[in-house]
Amino acid sequence: MIANFFKKTKPINSIFIGVLFLVYYILFLIFINTTPFSFMELLKKVAFLPLFLTLFFLIRFINRKNHLSGMNSYVLLFLAILFGIFPETMNVGNVFISHIALLLGFRRLYSIKSNKSVKEKIFDFGFWVGIASLFYMWSSIFFLLIFVALIELKKNQTRNFLIPIVGFITPLFLVFTYYFMTNGTEVFFDKLIFEYNIDYLSHSIIYSTSILLILAIIAIIYISIKINTLAHELKAVWIQIVIHVLLGIVAFLFAPVKDNSSLLFLFFPLSIILANYVELIPETFRKEFIVIGLLLISFGHFFL
């Protein structure tokens, strides 16, 4: 069945996931995209596809490099499905670019546990979060993850707490210098404003987000109970993953524009959590129910 098909990492699995995402993207362009159709607009949307490929590659790299799940295709499968459930996240804008920058930072964050080049990784994480913040200020809350990692991995020397702060400030200082030299400091300071909007209950996003939230809570509880049975290295960074989700929820709840785009910040940790949850479930029926159920929700979002 479908869940068993993705238990391995074969080229056919990647092709299937790629086709699945492409179907979602086409449906997004037909049913969700509000930009008037034109040939140039179509070319622009097609030109965005390499950015999505980069996003998938980065998440696959972070997962494989740090052994956050087993050797299967579940992470990328759930990542594609999440795009289908929340197609608004396929709008390429500041949130999307910010998320790419964050993934480059997470690539360093989740590898700190290897004890190799720790200080460089800490600095790089702060640097990439600083860049992400220039595109979307709410992404700066993920800076807190470095302190969680340092405490969880027992690398909480004072110097290690200061290094990421220097990394975070560096791109901000460079950009400020540019705007200062061009008499545009007002533009720079506008980028640092935390705009927010808590009027999310009036939007038609509660159904799918509620289902996903309930599933995520069940998965987190189940994995927390079974964490010691995992053969890979997720248990070394499990607290980071959970707090990563909580920070993503905060970014979504306070997002100034309630168009679901900020849910993109949840896709990486949720894909890891759902993949491990399905791995740990012993009953094939339950695995199939979760995968098929999420697939139905993702396609139903476009047609219902």
C-alpha positions in Angstrom: 0.0 0.0 0.0 0.9 3.7 0.0 2.6 3.9 3.4 4.7 0.8 2.7 5.7 2.2 -0.7 7.5 5.0 1.0 9.3 2.9 3.6 12.3 2.8 1.3 14.4 5.6 -0.3 14.3 4.7 -4.0 14.4 7.0 -7.0 10.8 6.1 -7.9 9.7 7.4 -4.5 11.4 10.8 -5.2 9.8 10.9 -8.7 6.3 10.2 -7.2 6.8 12.9 -4.5 7.9 15.4 -7.2 4.9 14.6 -9.4 2.6 14.9 -6.4 4.0 18.4 -5.6 3.7 19.4 -9.2 0.1 18.4 -9.2 -0.5 20.5 -6.1 1.4 23.4 -7.7 -0.8 23.2 -10.8 -4.0 23.1 -8.7 -2.7 26.1 -6.7 -2.2 28.1 -9.9 -5.7 27.1 -11.1 -7.8 27.5 -8.0 -5.8 29.5 -5.4 -3.6 32.0 -7.3 -5.3 35.3 -7.6 -2.8 36.9 -10.1 -4.4 37.5 -13.5 -3.2 35.0 -16.0 -0.7 36.0 -18.6 2.1 34.2 -20.4 4.7 36.2 -18.5 3.0 35.4 -15.2 3.1 31.7 -16.1 6.8 31.9 -16.9 7.4 33.6 -13.6 5.6 30.8 -11.7 7.5 28.2 -13.6 10.7 30.0 -12.8 9.9 29.7 -9.1 10.0 25.9 -9.2 13.8 25.7 -8.6 13.2 27.5 -5.3 10.8 24.7 -4.2 13.4 22.2 -5.3 15.9 24.0 -3.1 13.5 23.9 -0.2 13.0 20.1 -0.6 16.7 19.5 -1.0 17.6 21.5 2.1 15.1 19.6 4.3 16.2 16.3 2.9 19.8 17.3 3.5 19.1 18.3 7.1 17.2 15.2 7.8 19.7 12.8 6.3 22.8 14.5 7.5 21.5 14.6 11.1 19.6 11.3 11.0 16.4 12.8 12.3 14.3 10.0 10.8 14.8 6.5 9.4 16.0 5.7 5.9 12.7 6.2 4.2 10.8 8.8 2.1 8.2 9.8 4.7 9.7 13.3 5.5 9.5 14.5 1.8 6.1 12.8 1.4 4.6 14.7 4.3 6.4 17.9 3.2 4.7 17.7 -0.2 1.3 16.9 1.4 1.6 19.9 3.7 2.0 22.1 0.7 -1.2 20.5 -0.7 -3.1 21.1 2.5 -1.9 24.7 2.8 -1.4 25.7 -0.9 -1.2 29.4 0.1 2.4 28.6 1.3 3.3 28.2 -2.4 3.2 32.0 -2.9 6.8 33.0 -3.2 7.3 36.1 -1.2 9.2 37.4 1.8 8.0 34.6 4.0 9.2 32.0 1.6 12.6 33.6 1.1 12.9 34.0 4.8 12.2 30.3 5.3 14.9 29.3 2.8 17.4 31.4 4.9 16.1 29.8 8.1 16.7 26.3 6.6 20.3 27.2 5.9 20.5 28.1 9.5 18.8 24.9 10.7 21.3 23.0 8.6 23.9 24.3 11.1 21.8 24.2 14.2 20.8 20.5 14.1 24.4 19.4 13.4 25.8 21.0 16.5 25.4 17.7 18.3 28.2 16.3 16.2 30.7 18.4 18.3 32.5 19.4 15.1 33.2 23.2 14.4 30.6 24.1 17.1 31.5 27.8 17.3 31.3 28.2 13.5 27.9 26.5 13.4 26.6 28.7 16.2 27.7 31.8 14.4 26.4 30.7 11.1 23.0 29.9 12.6 22.7 33.4 14.1 23.9 34.9 10.8 21.2 33.1 8.7 18.5 34.0 11.2 19.6 37.6 10.9 19.2 37.5 7.1 15.8 35.8 7.4 14.7 38.5 9.8 15.4 41.2 7.2 12.8 39.5 4.9 10.2 38.7 7.6 10.8 39.9 11.2 8.8 37.1 12.9 11.3 34.6 11.7 13.7 36.1 14.3 11.9 34.2 17.1 13.6 31.0 15.8 16.8 32.5 17.2 15.7 31.1 20.5 16.4 27.6 19.3 20.1 28.1 19.6 19.8 28.6 23.3 17.6 25.5 23.6 20.2 23.6 21.6 23.1 24.8 23.7 21.4 23.9 27.0 20.1 20.6 25.7 23.5 19.5 24.3 25.3 20.8 27.4 27.3 23.4 25.5 26.1 26.3 27.6 29.4 28.2 28.2 29.0 32.0 28.3 31.0 32.4 25.1 28.7 30.1 23.2 25.7 32.2 24.1 27.4 35.4 22.8 28.6 34.0 19.4 25.1 33.6 17.9 24.2 37.1 19.0 27.2 38.5 17.1 26.2 36.3 14.1 22.6 37.6 14.2 23.7 41.3 14.4 26.3 41.0 11.6 23.8 41.1 8.6 21.7 43.7 10.3 24.7 45.9 10.8 25.8 45.5 7.1 22.3 46.3 5.8 22.0 49.2 8.2 25.3 50.6 6.9 24.0 50.4 3.3 20.8 52.3 4.2 22.7 54.8 6.3 25.0 55.5 3.4 22.0 55.9 1.0 20.0 58.0 3.5 17.4 55.3 3.8 17.5 54.4 7.5 13.7 54.7 7.8 13.4 51.7 5.4 15.8 49.7 7.6 14.0 50.4 10.8 10.6 49.6 9.2 12.0 46.1 8.6 12.5 45.6 12.3 8.9 46.2 13.3 6.9 43.2 14.6 3.6 43.7 12.9 0.9 41.3 14.2 -2.7 40.4 13.7 -4.6 38.0 16.0 -7.9 38.1 14.0 -7.4 34.6 12.8 -10.7 33.1 13.9 -12.6 34.9 11.2 -10.7 33.2 8.4 -11.5 29.8 6.8 -8.3 28.1 8.0 -9.5 26.6 11.2 -10.6 23.2 9.9 -7.4 22.0 8.2 -5.1 23.6 10.9 -7.1 22.0 13.7 -6.8 18.5 12.1 -3.1 19.0 11.6 -2.6 20.3 15.1 -4.5 17.4 16.7 -2.5 14.9 14.7 0.8 16.7 15.6 -0.1 16.7 19.4 -0.9 12.9 19.2 2.4 12.3 17.3 4.5 14.4 19.8 3.0 12.5 22.8 3.4 9.1 21.1 7.0 9.8 20.0 7.9 11.3 23.5 6.8 8.0 25.0 8.6 5.8 22.5 11.7 8.1 22.0 14.2 5.6 23.5 13.2 3.0 21.0 14.4 5.1 18.0 17.6 3.8 16.4 18.5 7.2 14.9 19.6 10.5 16.5 16.2 12.3 16.8 16.3 11.8 20.6 19.4 14.0 20.9 17.4 17.0 19.5 13.8 16.0 20.3 13.3 19.0 22.7 14.6 21.3 19.9 12.1 19.8 17.4 9.1 20.3 19.8 10.1 23.9 20.7 10.6 24.5 16.9 6.9 23.6 16.4 5.8 25.8 19.3 7.7 28.8 17.9 6.2 28.1 14.4 2.8 28.2 16.0 3.6 31.5 17.6 4.8 32.9 14.2 1.5 31.7 12.6 -0.8 33.1 15.3 0.7 36.6 15.3 1.4 36.8 11.5 0.3 40.2 10.2 -1.3 38.6 7.1 -3.6 35.7 7.8 -3.2 33.9 4.4 -1.6 30.7 5.8 1.8 31.6 4.3 3.4 31.7 7.7 2.5 28.0 8.3 5.5 27.3 6.1 7.7 27.7 9.2 6.0 24.6 10.6 6.6 22.3 7.6 10.1 21.2 8.4 9.5 20.1 12.1 6.1 18.7 11.4 7.4 16.6 8.5 10.1 15.2 10.8 7.5 14.5 13.6 4.9 12.9 11.2 7.6 10.7 9.6 8.8 9.4 13.0 5.2 8.9 14.1 4.4 6.7 11.1 7.7 4.8 11.5 6.9 4.0 15.1 3.3 2.8 14.5 3.3 -1.0 14.4 -0.1 -1.4 12.7 0.0 -1.1 8.9 -3.7 0.0 8.9 -3.0 3.0 11.0 -0.1 4.1 8.8 -2.3 3.8 5.7 -5.1 5.7 7.4 -2.9 8.7 8.3 -1.2 8.9 4.8 -4.4 8.4 2.8 -6.4 10.7 5.1 -3.9 13.5 4.7 -3.8 13.0 0.9 -7.6 13.2 0.8 -7.6 16.4 2.9 -4.9 17.9 0.7 -6.9 17.3 -2.5 -10.3 18.1 -0.9 -8.9 21.6 0.0 -9.0 22.5 -3.7 -12.4 21.0 -4.7 -14.6 21.5 -1.6 
